Amino acid sequence: MSGADAVKEDRLWQRHADMAKLGGTPRGGVNRQALSPEDAAARNQLISWAKARGFSLFADTIGNLFIRKEGTDPTLSPVLSGSHMDSQPTGGRFDGMYGVLAAFEALEALEDAGIRTRRPVMAVAWTNEEGSRFQPGAMGSAVFAGTYRLDDMLGQKDWKGVVLKDALAETLAAAPAPLREGAPGFAVDSYIEAHIEQGPRLENERRTIGVVTAIQGSRRYIVTIDGEEAHAGTTPRAARKDAYAAATRLAAALYEATTDADDTLRFTIGRVEVLPGSPNTVPGKVTFTIDMRHPEDAVLARHEAIIERLVGEKTTPCAASLQKVTNVPPTHFDPAVIDLVRDKAAGLGLSHMDMPSGAGHDAMHVARLCPTGMIFVPCERGISHNEIENATPADLAAGTKVLVEVLEALANR
């Protein structure tokens, strides 16, 4: 029996159903934000499955959770696969979680087929990929890869002022696993990540497997506008320093400045906070986030300069500042891994196409360390970061079969 033959579609689907209960929402999605009780529950579930199969496991000091299937030569660096289990506040059941469960199913399939590889094969659940609670996103993989400093990330706060170090300690206590002390990161031979596409191309082209060639670059910012609180009934508009009025002027100018003819640049204002939030008080402070993405770093740099200029021009008489939260350049995956994904998909008789990723993933940080690639499967209408996000059991299993074949090949090099 091959590893692909040992992939069990019903087992994989049931694992998704079980995980969807942890932080499940009335509309069928999940709210399982990083280092929350729901995140800890998902970690506990994965730990229990790993222990039942006899796999070893450990967590590192940023909370990344690793599950290991031994190879015949334990001195060799492992092949790694995984994704994340945290979600958006109104997230879907498959974003991130599919990559974790596909990696775990790959370990189970290799075990069920009696396949021993030279290198160890490991599944990983990275900490805080979404960045919806603690910024920046893709934190666990970035600390692992050395992109961010551990101490800097441990000091980050969520929107309510909770310090990440404290939330992490609570999560690790609630979902105990042996802790690998010291700085995160260790030698990895190669990395492959499975994920739903989060876009409509595969479905529109009627293809089952996306062979991911690259990830476009992204930059995130926080804009803060400081005005002056005043009585809504007595303060003339000409005398006001209305932070929300300044924010709306700025937002309109930003949307106009970031509109390109070929609709390649992605610009999003995703979170807005207006203070003090009283119906009869002129807003004294507004904070909002910017997410900007493009395949070319030069385009991002050019538009960053435009954003900086507009923040100064459009917010008077208020004071405004722009904080850059992340700057992730475009990632180009390893040609040999790309070829391997393509070849294994073809060998399994699965329709496939080469494509870049519009969304960021943990793979973009791990690519700094070792040969890396990604496998996409379709999601219904390309909808993601949404409670109605959906995928089919057959497509999830198909992507996992490709994953198993790629992992086996990489682990026997």
Wavefront OBJ file of the C-alpha trace (Angstrom):
o trace
v 0.000 0.000 0.000
v 1.269 3.464 -0.877
v 0.984 6.402 1.453
v -1.604 7.987 -0.839
v -3.675 4.784 -0.801
v -3.679 4.879 3.003
v -5.206 8.374 3.215
v -8.684 7.976 4.701
v -11.090 10.580 3.408
v -13.705 9.884 6.091
v -11.141 10.080 8.916
v -9.791 13.382 7.630
v -13.299 14.812 7.270
v -14.282 13.696 10.767
v -11.164 15.332 12.192
v -12.319 18.614 10.635
v -15.793 18.156 12.091
v -14.349 17.508 15.537
v -12.126 20.576 15.387
v -14.980 22.763 14.101
v -16.806 22.215 17.395
v -14.003 24.011 19.255
v -14.915 27.662 18.936
v -17.821 26.812 16.645
v -20.216 29.641 15.748
v -23.977 29.505 15.054
v -23.368 30.072 11.326
v -21.095 27.033 11.051
v -17.750 28.816 11.249
v -15.240 29.138 14.075
v -13.998 31.836 16.424
v -10.766 30.283 17.655
v -8.361 33.162 18.024
v -4.732 32.679 18.931
v -3.935 31.658 22.511
v -7.585 31.649 23.544
v -9.324 28.858 25.485
v -10.681 27.613 22.147
v -7.152 27.484 20.724
v -6.009 25.519 23.772
v -8.887 23.075 23.275
v -7.834 22.485 19.654
v -4.255 21.877 20.758
v -5.465 19.373 23.356
v -7.461 17.539 20.714
v -4.459 17.267 18.394
v -2.231 16.170 21.286
v -4.673 13.405 22.216
v -4.746 12.082 18.644
v -0.941 12.145 18.468
v -0.570 10.270 21.743
v -3.106 7.661 20.618
v -0.938 6.934 17.574
v 2.275 6.776 19.587
v 3.862 9.802 17.931
v 6.206 11.952 20.010
v 5.400 15.642 20.406
v 6.659 18.885 21.914
v 6.006 22.620 21.977
v 8.561 25.414 21.673
v 8.782 28.698 23.545
v 6.521 30.604 21.145
v 3.933 27.810 21.408
v 4.425 26.044 18.071
v 3.277 22.425 18.484
v 5.264 19.660 16.728
v 4.338 15.987 16.187
v 7.075 13.622 15.026
v 7.086 10.292 13.184
v 10.570 8.842 13.451
v 12.716 7.983 10.453
v 15.230 5.200 10.120
v 18.071 7.696 10.648
v 17.222 9.976 13.598
v 20.387 12.021 12.990
v 18.908 13.480 9.780
v 16.991 16.744 9.867
v 13.207 16.276 9.497
v 10.777 17.053 6.729
v 8.065 19.343 8.072
v 4.438 20.012 7.108
v 1.631 21.939 8.746
v -0.226 25.209 9.105
v -2.198 26.905 11.898
v -5.262 26.278 14.059
v -6.178 29.843 15.058
v -8.922 31.642 13.163
v -10.403 35.015 12.398
v -13.204 36.182 14.753
v -15.711 34.996 12.137
v -13.494 32.415 10.470
v -14.069 29.213 8.550
v -13.480 25.565 9.398
v -10.710 24.923 6.875
v -8.403 27.949 6.776
v -5.177 26.740 8.403
v -6.791 23.777 10.098
v -6.739 21.803 6.840
v -2.960 22.127 6.631
v -2.529 20.856 10.193
v -4.949 17.958 9.769
v -3.575 17.057 6.332
v -0.081 16.878 7.826
v -1.340 14.709 10.688
v -3.276 12.493 8.265
v -0.043 12.134 6.283
v 1.724 10.829 9.396
v -1.138 8.403 10.015
v -1.201 7.265 6.379
v 2.548 6.603 6.352
v 2.148 4.659 9.593
v -0.867 2.701 8.319
v 0.966 1.812 5.109
v 3.999 0.617 7.069
v 6.249 3.127 5.329
v 9.508 4.037 7.070
v 11.344 7.035 5.664
v 15.010 7.874 6.140
v 14.254 11.282 7.604
v 11.761 11.966 10.376
v 8.480 13.465 9.181
v 6.870 16.087 11.396
v 3.524 17.866 11.538
v 3.363 21.357 13.031
v 0.633 23.702 14.247
v 2.130 27.200 14.087
v 1.129 29.808 16.681
v -0.881 32.917 15.731
v -0.852 32.872 11.961
v -3.947 35.018 11.550
v -2.805 38.021 13.576
v -6.409 38.929 14.353
v -5.823 39.021 18.112
v -2.063 39.579 18.418
v -0.134 41.344 15.683
v 1.868 40.588 13.635
v 0.452 37.471 12.013
v 2.400 34.327 11.089
v 4.156 34.932 14.393
v 5.062 31.374 15.357
v 6.658 30.524 12.029
v 8.404 33.910 11.846
v 9.977 33.469 15.293
v 10.947 29.908 14.352
v 12.647 31.202 11.199
v 14.358 34.093 12.987
v 12.365 36.794 11.186
v 11.044 38.152 14.505
v 12.708 38.126 17.920
v 11.019 35.956 20.539
v 11.213 38.598 23.280
v 9.651 41.235 21.036
v 6.701 38.981 20.252
v 6.181 37.924 23.876
v 5.636 41.583 24.722
v 2.893 42.171 22.140
v -0.595 43.045 23.394
v -4.013 42.267 21.988
v -6.737 44.880 21.477
v -7.794 44.509 25.129
v -4.289 44.934 26.511
v -3.588 41.251 27.237
v 0.146 40.530 26.946
v 1.000 37.637 24.643
v 3.451 36.145 27.152
v 0.623 35.745 29.670
v -1.829 34.303 27.138
v 0.834 31.869 25.918
v 1.572 30.677 29.449
v -2.130 30.029 30.038
v -2.433 28.145 26.750
v 0.607 25.947 27.367
v -0.694 25.139 30.848
v -4.133 24.263 29.483
v -2.708 22.116 26.657
v 0.432 20.604 28.165
v 3.138 19.165 25.926
v 6.854 18.664 26.606
v 8.497 22.068 26.219
v 11.610 22.519 24.106
v 13.469 25.203 26.040
v 15.526 27.964 24.496
v 15.077 29.899 21.297
v 12.650 28.379 18.800
v 14.045 26.994 15.596
v 15.974 23.907 14.549
v 17.357 22.421 11.350
v 14.667 21.453 8.846
v 15.394 19.625 5.592
v 12.298 20.852 3.726
v 8.771 22.119 4.285
v 5.491 21.665 2.443
v 2.186 23.255 3.462
v -1.299 22.245 2.339
v -4.051 24.884 2.375
v -7.377 25.782 0.851
v -6.843 28.283 -1.956
v -8.919 31.109 -0.383
v -9.652 32.288 -3.901
v -11.771 31.140 -6.870
v -9.196 30.171 -9.509
v -9.096 26.406 -8.943
v -12.876 26.142 -8.837
v -13.264 28.355 -11.921
v -10.650 26.353 -13.842
v -12.065 23.023 -12.590
v -8.704 21.941 -11.198
v -8.181 19.925 -8.031
v -4.601 20.844 -7.093
v -2.920 24.206 -7.082
v 0.866 23.982 -7.456
v 1.894 27.118 -5.592
v 4.894 28.907 -7.074
v 5.097 32.031 -4.881
v 3.395 34.233 -2.266
v 2.872 37.918 -2.912
v 4.431 40.429 -0.534
v 2.427 42.122 2.196
v 2.687 45.101 4.513
v 0.487 45.977 7.469
v 0.082 49.304 9.219
v -1.817 50.930 12.069
v -3.025 54.494 11.551
v -3.743 56.543 14.685
v -5.572 59.880 14.470
v -5.730 62.072 17.562
v -8.378 64.762 17.628
v -10.241 66.337 20.500
v -13.364 65.140 22.259
v -16.165 67.712 22.372
v -19.877 68.020 23.018
v -21.847 66.961 19.935
v -24.602 69.478 20.557
v -22.650 72.617 21.357
v -19.388 72.497 19.394
v -19.517 74.109 15.903
v -18.102 71.929 13.141
v -15.540 74.593 12.275
v -14.166 74.409 15.812
v -13.947 70.649 15.995
v -10.960 68.322 15.779
v -13.121 65.364 14.752
v -10.899 62.305 14.517
v -13.523 60.264 12.681
v -14.089 62.960 10.049
v -10.338 63.031 9.462
v -10.276 59.235 9.243
v -13.006 59.141 6.606
v -11.213 61.757 4.483
v -8.013 59.780 4.741
v -9.681 56.452 4.003
v -11.352 57.809 0.842
v -8.022 59.182 -0.404
v -6.221 55.915 0.375
v -8.724 53.798 -1.520
v -8.452 56.076 -4.534
v -4.642 56.126 -4.454
v -4.362 52.343 -4.263
v -6.705 51.530 -7.147
v -4.738 50.091 -10.088
v -5.946 49.378 -13.610
v -5.251 45.639 -13.537
v -6.660 45.149 -10.001
v -3.467 43.527 -8.707
v -2.764 45.694 -5.666
v -4.751 44.560 -2.630
v -5.629 47.300 -0.117
v -7.859 46.696 2.901
v -8.891 48.669 5.962
v -9.967 45.824 8.195
v -10.394 47.173 11.733
v -11.602 50.600 12.874
v -11.857 51.744 16.493
v -13.558 55.073 17.337
v -13.169 56.567 20.805
v -14.775 57.353 23.139
v -17.618 55.667 21.240
v -20.405 57.847 22.659
v -23.335 59.003 20.462
v -23.188 62.572 21.745
v -19.402 63.097 21.853
v -17.209 64.191 18.952
v -14.672 61.368 18.458
v -11.293 62.212 19.926
v -9.343 59.252 18.588
v -9.565 56.805 15.706
v -7.332 53.815 15.043
v -7.539 51.678 11.910
v -5.476 48.967 10.238
v -4.202 48.755 6.676
v -3.353 45.520 4.873
v -1.593 45.997 1.504
v -0.329 43.244 -0.819
v 1.303 42.932 -4.238
v 3.640 40.447 -5.992
v 6.305 43.155 -6.502
v 8.076 44.726 -3.548
v 8.814 47.913 -5.497
v 5.088 48.533 -5.962
v 4.508 48.113 -2.237
v 7.315 50.543 -1.429
v 5.943 53.135 -3.844
v 2.464 52.959 -2.340
v 3.834 53.045 1.199
v 5.311 56.456 0.383
v 1.911 57.568 -0.915
v 0.217 56.380 2.280
v 2.744 58.264 4.414
v 2.089 61.460 2.448
v -1.702 61.155 2.641
v -1.652 60.481 6.396
v -0.048 63.895 6.807
v -2.167 65.724 4.242
v -5.689 64.479 4.872
v -5.994 64.499 8.657
v -5.625 68.162 9.637
v -6.517 69.722 12.051
v -5.929 66.421 13.878
v -2.564 64.797 14.497
v -1.894 61.439 12.829
v 0.773 58.735 12.804
v 1.488 55.644 10.722
v 3.016 52.554 12.337
v 4.359 49.777 10.118
v 3.510 46.451 11.759
v 4.875 43.989 9.207
v 6.856 44.080 5.984
v 6.957 40.679 4.321
v 8.592 40.602 0.871
v 7.324 38.306 -1.891
v 8.320 34.657 -1.455
v 9.389 32.440 -4.359
v 9.258 28.716 -3.619
v 11.943 26.158 -4.388
v 11.774 24.950 -8.018
v 12.541 21.344 -7.048
v 9.670 21.254 -4.538
v 7.347 22.898 -7.060
v 8.272 20.231 -9.618
v 7.726 17.482 -7.049
v 4.202 18.702 -6.214
v 3.392 18.935 -9.907
v 4.764 15.468 -10.652
v 2.971 13.787 -7.743
v -0.343 15.414 -8.663
v 0.057 14.195 -12.235
v 1.052 10.725 -11.066
v -2.139 10.492 -9.012
v -4.201 11.543 -12.025
v -5.298 14.817 -10.393
v -5.939 17.919 -12.482
v -3.613 20.732 -11.470
v -2.307 24.182 -12.346
v 0.574 26.443 -11.346
v -0.468 29.534 -9.399
v 0.783 32.149 -6.927
v -0.788 32.663 -3.520
v -2.557 35.938 -2.888
v -2.692 35.271 0.856
v 0.267 35.064 3.195
v 1.103 31.752 4.863
v 3.565 30.346 7.370
v 5.461 28.884 4.418
v 6.736 32.349 3.490
v 8.858 32.453 6.660
v 9.970 28.814 6.616
v 11.187 29.334 3.033
v 14.086 31.298 4.553
v 15.335 28.098 6.171
v 14.898 25.299 3.659
v 13.375 24.241 0.319
v 9.662 24.987 0.622
v 6.444 24.632 -1.340
v 2.657 24.638 -0.988
v -0.330 22.630 -2.181
v -3.712 24.309 -2.715
v -7.134 22.677 -2.946
v -10.347 24.462 -3.971
v -12.758 26.152 -1.605
v -16.337 26.927 -2.546
v -16.618 30.204 -4.513
v -13.176 31.106 -3.192
v -14.703 32.353 0.058
v -12.469 32.419 3.138
v -12.147 34.427 6.376
v -15.886 33.837 6.523
v -18.096 31.473 8.504
v -19.548 29.986 5.301
v -16.090 28.911 4.047
v -16.456 25.416 2.586
v -14.510 22.605 0.911
v -15.362 19.063 -0.150
v -14.110 15.872 1.524
v -12.850 14.611 -1.847
v -10.739 17.705 -2.527
v -9.276 17.694 0.972
v -8.331 14.038 0.584
v -6.866 14.640 -2.876
v -4.580 17.373 -1.580
v -3.536 15.154 1.306
v -2.646 12.309 -1.063
v -0.343 14.651 -2.953
v 1.091 15.812 0.362
v 1.874 12.252 1.495
v 3.623 11.442 -1.769
v 5.692 14.643 -1.603
v 6.626 14.100 2.054
v 7.704 10.518 1.394
v 9.870 11.588 -1.524
v 11.477 14.438 0.429
v 12.041 12.260 3.509
v 13.851 9.603 1.449
v 16.292 11.950 -0.275
l 1 2 3 4 5 6 7 8 9 10 11 12 13 14 15 16 17 18 19 20 21 22 23 24 25 26 27 28 29 30 31 32 33 34 35 36 37 38 39 40 41 42 43 44 45 46 47 48 49 50 51 52 53 54 55 56 57 58 59 60 61 62 63 64 65 66 67 68 69 70 71 72 73 74 75 76 77 78 79 80 81 82 83 84 85 86 87 88 89 90 91 92 93 94 95 96 97 98 99 100 101 102 103 104 105 106 107 108 109 110 111 112 113 114 115 116 117 118 119 120 121 122 123 124 125 126 127 128 129 130 131 132 133 134 135 136 137 138 139 140 141 142 143 144 145 146 147 148 149 150 151 152 153 154 155 156 157 158 159 160 161 162 163 164 165 166 167 168 169 170 171 172 173 174 175 176 177 178 179 180 181 182 183 184 185 186 187 188 189 190 191 192 193 194 195 196 197 198 199 200 201 202 203 204 205 206 207 208 209 210 211 212 213 214 215 216 217 218 219 220 221 222 223 224 225 226 227 228 229 230 231 232 233 234 235 236 237 238 239 240 241 242 243 244 245 246 247 248 249 250 251 252 253 254 255 256 257 258 259 260 261 262 263 264 265 266 267 268 269 270 271 272 273 274 275 276 277 278 279 280 281 282 283 284 285 286 287 288 289 290 291 292 293 294 295 296 297 298 299 300 301 302 303 304 305 306 307 308 309 310 311 312 313 314 315 316 317 318 319 320 321 322 323 324 325 326 327 328 329 330 331 332 333 334 335 336 337 338 339 340 341 342 343 344 345 346 347 348 349 350 351 352 353 354 355 356 357 358 359 360 361 362 363 364 365 366 367 368 369 370 371 372 373 374 375 376 377 378 379 380 381 382 383 384 385 386 387 388 389 390 391 392 393 394 395 396 397 398 399 400 401 402 403 404 405 406 407 408 409 410 411 412 413
